[in-house]
Amino acid sequence: MEEIQKNEYDLLIDKSTAVQKGWKKVPAPKRGNLIRIFGLKLREHLNELGKGVTMESKKPITEGIGEVQEAIDMCDFAVGLSRQLYGLTMSSERVNHRLQEMWHPLGVVGCITAFNFPVAPWAWNFCLAIVCGDSVVWKPSPKTIKISYRCKEIFDDAVNDYKSKYVDSLGIDPKDLLLILEGGNDPAVWLAEDKKIKLLSATGSCEMGKSLAPKVAARMGKGLYELGGNNAAIVTQFADLNLAAKAISFSVIGTTGQRCTSLRRLYIQKNIYSAMIGKIKGQWSGLAMGDPLDKNNILGPMISKEAVDKMQKVIKRARMKGYDVWGGELAKPTKAPKHEEHRENYVLPCLIEPKNNVHDEDLAMAETFAPIVYTFQYDKLPEAIEMQNSVPQGLSSCIFTEKLNEAEQFISAVGSDCGIVNVNIGPSGAEIGGAFGGEKDTGGGRESGSDAWKQYMRRTTVTINYGRELNLAQGINFELTNNQPDGK
């Protein structure tokens, strides 16, 4: 892949800026119609795109197809939203006055996505941005560039079927509403520093977010960050252990532990600790591992040898500290995968038990993008919640319990400090209807559902005086009198 030059980047942004100036004039429901057509096109290519996701990201094919389904769901959500970009009307304290808020298109949205979810986070941003009247410049991971261009081709095909005389009269090409920016770190920095980028949405590691956020802030720009998770689960003595074991297994093994919502830490009430660990180990024995394109396999390879090496270094450090380590070995599928790029970098999931519930800065407090989970014991629920909240990240969390007051405590103001708080399901696998994102080092951004659309628009507060008097707020009296000397 050739690195894009700065002058080429500037031309790309100028093109996106130009098309947005016309697109913002299009009524929102008509903007939604384009996304409706795009969603239909995605449905036609669901299996093809799912395979494309798996080919590059190496996640199991069921997860690859599921990710494209998430993009389809976002299209459905955004189409409905295009008729519901509501602003409030407020009562004015002044006679013959009305207060309201209005939402207007924002501008060019920069969207940075990672290899592990090459389609869904882009769709969260893109579908909302388009119905909100914005254009999008998408910088995908270089590791998953092919599926990005395939999505662009399908969107362009949707534009070909999009019939609007009004849009034609604006003299714009809606295909320019989605432009792809290739490259590594430099183009990401350019997006962060560019005043023409009205919102920078970045999905990736906490380190990446912390490097870009100051550059956006320096120009008083808007940032939307969905970063690392280091997510936790609490299993109480009142939990359904079979349900918990299955949910925990998916949250560790899904995408080979390379999700931002993957389970990293597990807090188990001490009286059921041995039983819970035994169930997890039992489920992990004889996992269906191999070719990610085979729908019968649930564990595929990691993205690269570098990722495998990082995992093995963490396991080595844990052993050097004297911690109990189970699993984590390098592995080989019993049957060689069809494609060469899927034949290496297999690992088994790993349980690590630190001594005395220690949360080391370089182990449990950090996030390793791999199928590693640290296990801890606790006595009382507040102790588990405190340990869960002790890490810098705050994306996703969950509790397994059949006791109502434990569940309510966990979701309350004194419970989990994460953006996603689940009961009797794992931390991984969110659906599009809720706002997705987290707190603390996770970045504070929210994408996808609920009212996340507001980040892609600018709000204006409007006051209308339909009377004949100038009534001022707060009871201020301002009367002009002619008290100038004669002749003045």
N, C-alpha and C positions, 0 to 999 in steps of 0.2 A: 504494500500500500504506500503510495507516494504521499508525502506530507503536503497539505494544502498551503499555499503561500498567503501572506497577509493581504495582498491586493485581490486575490481570488476570494478570500473571506469577505472583504469589504463589498465586492460586487454581489455576493450571495445575500448579504444583509440588506443591501440596497433593493434587491429584487423582492425580498420578503416585505420590506417596508412599503414598497410601492403597491403591492397587491393588497396589503392590509388597509391602506387608505381608501381603496374602493370597497373592499369586503365589509368594512364596518358600516357602510351605508345600506347594506342588504338587510331586510327585516329578519329578525332572529328565527322565526319559523321557517323561512326560506333557507336560511343557513342550516337549520336542522334537517331539511330535506336532503341536502348533500350527504350528511352523516347517515341518514336513513339508507340511502343508496349504497354507501360505503359498507354499512353493516350487512346488507344483502350480499354484496360481493364477497365479504369475508366468510359468510356462511357457505358460499359456493366452493371456497378454497380451504375450508376448515382443516381437513386432513392433510392436504398438501402443506399448508403453513405450519401445522403442528409438527410434521416431519422435518420441515426446515428449521424450526426452533430446536428440535432434538439433535439434528445433524451438527449444529454449531455449539450449542450450550451443553450438549451431552446429557441433558436430563431425560428421564424415561419418557417414552412416547405418550403415555397417558397424561403426564404433566405438560408436555409440549402442546398437545391438543387442548388441554384445559386452559393453558395460558391464552391461546387464540380465542377460545370461548369467552374468556374474560374481556377481550377486546370487543367481541360482538356484544356482550352484555353492556359494555360502556357506550356503544353506539345506541342501543335501545334507550339507555338512561338519558343520554344527551339529547336524543330526539324529543323526548317528553319535556326535558328541561328547557328546550328552545322556546316553549310557550309558557314558561314559568320563571322567567328572570325577574322575580318580583322585587319591587321597592316598597317601602312602608310609606303610609300617609299618617302624619302626626297632627294632633290638635295644636293650634297656635294660641298663645296667650294674648295675641293682639286681635282687635276687632277687624273683621273683613280681611283676614290673612289665612293662608293655607301653607302648611309645611309638608314636604315630601322628599323622599330620596329617589334618585334615579341611578341606574347602573349602565355604564357605557363601555364599549370595547377598550381594551388596554393598549394593544399594539403588537409588537413582535415578541413572541415567547421563545426563549431558548430552552431546549429540553435535552438534558444529558442523562443517558441510561447506561446500565451495567450489563455484563454478559449473562448473569444468572436469570434475569427476566428481560429478555430482549424486546418483547412486544407489549406486555401488560402495562408497565409504568408509562411507556410512551403513549399508549391508548388512553390511560387515565388523563393525561395532560392534553393530548391532541384533540380528542372528541369534545372536551369541555371548551378548549380554546377556540375551536372552529365555530361552535354555536354561539360563543360569547363575542364573536366578531374579530378574533385575533388571527394572526398567521404564526406558523411554527417552524423554527429551524431546529432540526433534530440531529444531535451528535450521539450516535450509538457507540457502543463498545466496538473497537476494532476486531474483537474476537467473534462478533455476531453481525458482521456488516452485510452478509448476503441476505439474511432474512429481513433486514431493514429495507434494503432496496426492493425486495419483493413486496413488502407492504406498500411502499411508495408506488410501485407499478399498479397495484390493485386500486389504490386511491386515485391514480390518474385515470384508470379505467372507469371508476365511478364518476369522475368529472366529465368524461365523454358522454355519459348517460344523463348528466344533470342538465335539464332544460330550463333556462330562465332568461327571458328576453331582457329583463331588467339588468341582470348580471352582464349579459352581452353588451348592453348599452353603456356599461361602465368602462368598457375597454380593458378589462383585466382577465388574466388567465388563472382560474382557480387552482390549476395544478401547482402554481407557485405558493399556495397556502401551506404546502409541506415541502420543505427543502432539506436535503441531507448534507450534513457537514462532517466530512471524514477527518480522521486524525487522532492524535494522542493528547498530550497535555496542553500544548500551545493553543489549539482552537478552543479548548475549555476555558483557558485564561482569557482569551480574546472575548468570549461571550460574557465572562464575568466583568470585564472592564468596559464593555461597550454600552454607552448611554442609549443606543438605539434598541437594546434589549430591555423591554419594559418589565419582564419577569424572567428570572432564571430559575428553572426547576432542575434540581440535580439529585439523582439517585446514585448512591455508592457508599463508600466507606466514610467513617467519621473523619479520617485524615483528609480525604478529598474535600469534604464539605468545609472543614476548617481552613483549608488552603484557599478556597474560592470565596467563601462568605465575606472575608474582610475586603476583598476587591470589589464585590458588589456594594458593600456598605460604604466604601470610600466615595462612590459616586451617588450615594443615597438611593440606590436601586432596590428593587424588591427581589427577595430570594425565597424559594420554596425548597426546603431540604428534607429528603427522606434518606437517612443514613443508617449506620450500623445499629444492631439490636441488642445482642448479648441477653437474650430473652430467657425467662424463667418459668418454671411450673412448680406449684405447691401441691403436694398430695397429703391430705389429712387422713386421720384414722377413720373418718366417716366416708371415705371415697369408695366408689366402685373400682376395685383394683384392675379388673379386666378391661374396663373402659379406659382407665388411665394408662395402662400399659400400651394399648393400641394407639392412643392419641400421642403418647410420648414417642413411640417408635416412628410414627410418620413424621413428627416434628423434628426428629434427629436425622432420619434417613432420607426424607424427601429432598430431591435435588442434591443428594449426597452431602447434606449439611451446608449447602451453599446458598441458602435463602437468608434474606435480612431478618426473617421471622423464625429461623431455625432455633430449636431449643438448645441452649448452652448450659443452663444451670437447673438442677433439680433438687428441690427441698422436700424431704419425706419425713413425716412424723416418726419418731424413733421406734414406736411400738410396732410399726408395720414396715420398717425399713428393709429388713431381710426378705420379707415376702414380696415386696414391690420390686426389689432388685432382681429377685429370682424370676419373676414373671417377665421382666424386660429381657433378661438374658435368654430365657426360653424362647421368646419371640424372635430374638436376633440369631438364634442358631439355625443354620441352613437357609439363610435369606436367598431369595431368587435374584441372583446377581449376574449381570452380563450385558449383552447387546441392548443399548437403550431403545433401539427400534423394535425390539421384541416386547409386545404388550404384556407378556407374562413376567417380565423382570421388573422389580421395584427398586433395584439399586444399580445405578450406572457408574461410569467413571467420573473422577473429578475433572475439572476443566483443563488442568495442565500438570506437568511434572513439578513445576514450581509450587503449586498449591499442595501437592502431596508432600513435598519436602518440608514446607512450613508446618504441616500437620505432624510429621514425624519429629521435627525439632521440639514441638510443644510436648509431645509424649515423652521424649527423652528428658526434658527438663523436669517433668512431673516425676519420672522414675528416680532422677537424681535427688529429688527432695524426699524420696521415700514413700511417695503416695502409691496407693493401690491402683493399678491400671489393668483393665480388662478389655481385650480387643484392640482395634486400631492397626492391625497388621496390614502389610501390603498383600494384595490378593490377585488372583487370576481367575477369570471366568472359565468354567468348565468347557464351554463351547466358544471358539473364537468369533467375535463379532464380525459382521459382514464388511464393515468399513474400517480401514486401517486406523483412522483417527479415534476410533472407539475401542481399540485393543489394549491400551495401556492406562495407567493411573487409577487402578481400582484399589480401594481400601475397605476394611471392615469398620463398622461404627465402634466407638470407643467410650467406655465409662472410666472416669477418673475420680477417685475419692480422696480429696485432700485431708490431711490430718487436722483434727481439732477445728473443723469448719473454717480453716484459714482461706481467705480470699486473696491470693497472691496478685500483685499488680500485673505480672506478666502471664498469668494463667486465667483464673476465674474472673478477674476484673477486666481483662482484655477480651476481645472477640477474635476467635480463630475461625476462619471461614472453612469449616470442615466438620464432619460428623463426630464431634467430641462433645460430651456432656459431663459436667462436674456434678457429683452427687453429695448432698449434705443432709445431716440429720437435725431435727429440731424437736423441741418439747411443746411449747405453746405457740399458737398461730401468730401473735404479734412478733415473736422472735423471727419466724420465717418471713413475714412481710418486711421486717427491718432489713434482713439479709438480702432479700430480693431487691429492695430499693437502694441498696448500698453502692451499686455500680454506676459509672458515669452515663451509661446509655439508658434509654427509656422507651423502647418501641412497643414490645408485646409481652403479655404476661397471662397466666392462667392459674386457676385453682380447681382441684378435683375434690368435691365434697358433696354429700347428700344432706348436709345440715344447713338449713336456711340461714341461720345467723352468721355462720362462717362465710357463706357466699356473699351476704350483704355487707359484712365487714370488709371483705376483700375489694368490693367495688365502690366502697364509700370513700370519703375524703381522707380517712386514716388508713386506707388500704393501698393498693397498687398505685405507683406514681407514673405508670406508663400510658401511652396514648391508646393502646388496645388492651382491654381487660376482659378476659374470657372466663366462663364458668363451665366446667365439664367438657371442654374441648381444648385442644392444644393451642399454642401461640401462633401456629402456622396455618395459612390457608384462609385468608380473609375474603369476603365477598364484596362486590363493588358498591352496594347500597350505602355502606357506612364510610365516613371519612377515614382515610388510611394515613397513618403517620404517628410520630412519637415525640417525646419530650427530651429535655436535657441534651446530651450530645447527639441524639438522633436528629435534632435539627428543628423540631417544632412545626414543621410543615404538615399540611393535610392535603391529600389528593383523592381523586375518585368521587365518592358519593357525598350525601348530606349537602351542606352548603359550601363545599370546597370550590364551587364555581366562582364564588365571589373574589377569589384571588386572581382570576383571569379578567377581571373587569375593574373599572375605577368608579367610585361612588361620588355622586354629587348631591349635596343637600340644597334643596330648592325652596325659597320662600316667595310666595306670590301674594301681592297686595292687590285685591280686587275692589278696594274702596277708593275714596277721594282724599283721605287724610294720611299723613305720615305718622303712623303710630310706631314708636320705638320700643324695643324690648326693655325689660327690667324697670319699666315705668319712667324712663328718662324723658324729661321735657326739654324740647329744643325749639324755641320760638325766636324767629328773626325779627328784630325791631329796627326801625330807621332812626337811630339816635345820633347820626352824623351832624356836625355843625352846618349851618346854612352855607350854600355855595360849595360844599365839598362833594 
